[in-house]
């Protein structure tokens, strides 16, 4: 068996629905109000722009000449701004190039170092060969001396 619905629940639900409907109406009214305000602002901005353009064109028409001072000043300003941005963009690159140039070793320096290292290596190899020959000769002399002592001891046994 199901319990009959409570009429109090329906009444509370009805009140909540009515409150929500009122909130929805308020939001719709606010949106419609915003649309009207935005449209009014755009229209007034368009009128101002048209009026400014009309004023400028009438001023240019009155003069019947090209405003070279304004154009040249504007061009100079644009060149100055681009120069500042360009120098800011190039300064890290120039710093890196300077660092590379300081660390750069010329081809002549590399060749000189290579030749001097080759000469040192040849000198060391020559010294090593001489040292080996000298040690070989000293060892041969030591062997001859020891063989002579050995021969002497064999000929003259200890008495």
Phi and psi in degrees as a GROMACS rama.xvg file:
@    title "Ramachandran Plot"
@    xaxis  label "Phi"
@    yaxis  label "Psi"
@TYPE xy
-99.0985  149.961  UNK-2
-86.1677  143.427  UNK-3
-68.1573  144.443  UNK-4
-64.9243  148.057  UNK-5
-84.7032  128.792  UNK-6
-68.3571  -25.0744  UNK-7
-66.9032  -36.9841  UNK-8
-64.8411  -40.6685  UNK-9
-64.92  -40.1483  UNK-10
-65.7083  -43.3365  UNK-11
-65.4664  -39.7106  UNK-12
-65.076  -40.3347  UNK-13
-62.7547  -40.4821  UNK-14
-65.202  -41.7594  UNK-15
-64.6545  -41.2231  UNK-16
-64.0672  -42.814  UNK-17
-63.3407  -40.0926  UNK-18
-63.941  -42.2319  UNK-19
-65.083  -40.2545  UNK-20
-62.2752  -39.2137  UNK-21
-63.9627  -41.2358  UNK-22
-64.026  -39.3836  UNK-23
-64.2413  -41.7822  UNK-24
-61.9271  -42.132  UNK-25
-63.1741  -42.063  UNK-26
-63.2975  -43.9411  UNK-27
-60.8433  -44.228  UNK-28
-62.0188  -40.9588  UNK-29
-63.3075  -42.4328  UNK-30
-64.6739  -43.8143  UNK-31
-62.5686  -38.2656  UNK-32
-64.6798  -41.0288  UNK-33
-65.108  -41.8975  UNK-34
-57.83  -43.9521  UNK-35
-65.6788  -41.308  UNK-36
-64.994  -43.584  UNK-37
-63.4799  -44.5434  UNK-38
-61.9441  -41.5611  UNK-39
-63.9098  -42.1379  UNK-40
-64.1436  -42.8492  UNK-41
-64.7399  -41.2597  UNK-42
-63.356  -44.0426  UNK-43
-66.514  -38.2049  UNK-44
-62.9242  -41.8642  UNK-45
-62.9193  -41.2424  UNK-46
-63.377  -40.95  UNK-47
-64.5936  -42.1973  UNK-48
-64.2919  -44.3634  UNK-49
-61.6908  -41.9201  UNK-50
-64.6938  -41.3345  UNK-51
-64.2196  -43.2895  UNK-52
-62.4308  -41.3991  UNK-53
-64.2181  -40.7502  UNK-54
-63.7352  -46.5447  UNK-55
-62.9064  -43.6473  UNK-56
-66.3463  -35.4728  UNK-57
-69.0282  -36.8994  UNK-58
-65.0671  -42.0148  UNK-59
-65.6238  -38.8067  UNK-60
-66.8822  -35.2084  UNK-61
-65.4465  -40.0544  UNK-62
-76.1168  -34.1039  UNK-63
58.8594  27.4528  UNK-64
-147.346  161.152  UNK-65
-80.3458  132.22  UNK-66
-79.8484  75.9459  UNK-67
-61.7735  -36.0251  UNK-68
-63.5171  -41.4413  UNK-69
-66.8581  -43.9688  UNK-70
-64.9911  -43.4758  UNK-71
-67.6276  -39.2479  UNK-72
-63.2856  -43.2164  UNK-73
-62.7145  -42.8913  UNK-74
-64.0334  -40.9514  UNK-75
-62.9784  -40.8734  UNK-76
-63.4489  -43.4754  UNK-77
-63.4537  -42.0604  UNK-78
-63.3471  -41.1048  UNK-79
-64.0033  -44.0188  UNK-80
-63.9957  -44.6063  UNK-81
-64.3894  -36.1438  UNK-82
-63.7914  -41.4413  UNK-83
-63.7937  -47.312  UNK-84
-64.6575  -38.5292  UNK-85
-64.4627  -42.8679  UNK-86
-66.9323  -36.0235  UNK-87
-65.3693  -36.2994  UNK-88
-73.3754  -33.7109  UNK-89
-86.3072  -19.709  UNK-90
-60.7054  -41.7056  UNK-91
-65.7569  -35.2214  UNK-92
-67.1058  -42.5223  UNK-93
-64.6042  -37.3305  UNK-94
-62.3697  -42.0414  UNK-95
-66.0546  -39.2682  UNK-96
-64.1468  -41.1104  UNK-97
-62.4451  -43.3245  UNK-98
-61.5341  -43.1193  UNK-99
-64.0993  -40.0118  UNK-100
-64.7801  -36.2179  UNK-101
-67.3785  -33.4967  UNK-102
-89.1374  -7.39384  UNK-103
-67.6477  133.725  UNK-104
-113.77  124.642  UNK-105
-70.1654  161.646  UNK-106
-63.9463  -36.2238  UNK-107
-64.3809  -41.0563  UNK-108
-64.5992  -40.9611  UNK-109
-63.708  -44.4442  UNK-110
-63.0126  -42.9262  UNK-111
-60.9553  -46.4628  UNK-112
-62.4379  -40.0585  UNK-113
-63.951  -45.7595  UNK-114
-64.0287  -42.1042  UNK-115
-67.9135  -36.0036  UNK-116
-66.4318  -38.3753  UNK-117
-64.115  -41.6357  UNK-118
-63.5727  -43.3464  UNK-119
-62.2669  -42.0285  UNK-120
-63.5781  -43.636  UNK-121
-62.8794  -41.8698  UNK-122
-62.2952  -43.5163  UNK-123
-65.2931  -38.6321  UNK-124
-64.3745  -39.8968  UNK-125
-64.7378  -45.7345  UNK-126
-60.8653  -39.9999  UNK-127
-65.4717  -41.9503  UNK-128
-62.8764  -43.4921  UNK-129
-62.7973  -42.2184  UNK-130
-63.4561  -41.8875  UNK-131
-64.5944  -40.8144  UNK-132
-62.7849  -44.5039  UNK-133
-62.4603  -44.5631  UNK-134
-63.6989  -38.9363  UNK-135
-61.6323  -45.7809  UNK-136
-65.0648  -42.0259  UNK-137
-63.9405  -40.4985  UNK-138
-66.1424  -39.4166  UNK-139
-63.0343  -42.0877  UNK-140
-63.0538  -41.6317  UNK-141
-64.3285  -40.8531  UNK-142
-63.8087  -43.7337  UNK-143
-61.2986  -43.0683  UNK-144
-62.8724  -44.9783  UNK-145
-66.0624  -36.3132  UNK-146
-66.0148  -37.5572  UNK-147
-63.9455  -43.9553  UNK-148
-64.0035  -39.4401  UNK-149
-63.7556  -43.3134  UNK-150
-63.0895  -41.314  UNK-151
-61.8513  -44.5302  UNK-152
-67.0116  -30.7935  UNK-153
-72.8716  -37.1621  UNK-154
-74.2623  -34.8367  UNK-155
-117.198  84.546  UNK-156
-65.3057  155.973  UNK-157
-65.3165  130.468  UNK-158
